[in-house]
Amino acid sequence: MGEQDALKPPEYSRLIAERIPDSELLSIPGAGHAVIIEKPAEINTALLGFIEKHRRVDSA
């Protein structure tokens, strides 16, 4: 979520995350509603970290 999102304030993201089991909420400083466009490097790093954390390891 963009910390400075005026269109959908962060409180809404927090409420949603609280209601989704095992969810993870990331707050991106200095970003608004278009966080994906405003902070693409931060989003990319966060997504890759999330994927790696939850990646299944195939057993041979």
DAWO-V428758 format. One record per backbone hydrogen bond with DSSP energy under -1.0 kcal/mol. NH is the residue of the N-H (numbers start at 1). CO is the residue of the C=O. Records with the same first field share a line. If there is no record, write none. Layout:
NH: CO / CO
This chain:
3: 28
4: 31
5: 2
12: 9
14: 10
15: 11
16: 12
17: 13
18: 14
23: 20
28: 1
31: 28
37: 34
38: 34
39: 35
43: 39
44: 40
45: 41
46: 42
47: 43
48: 44
49: 45
50: 46
51: 47
52: 48
53: 49
54: 50
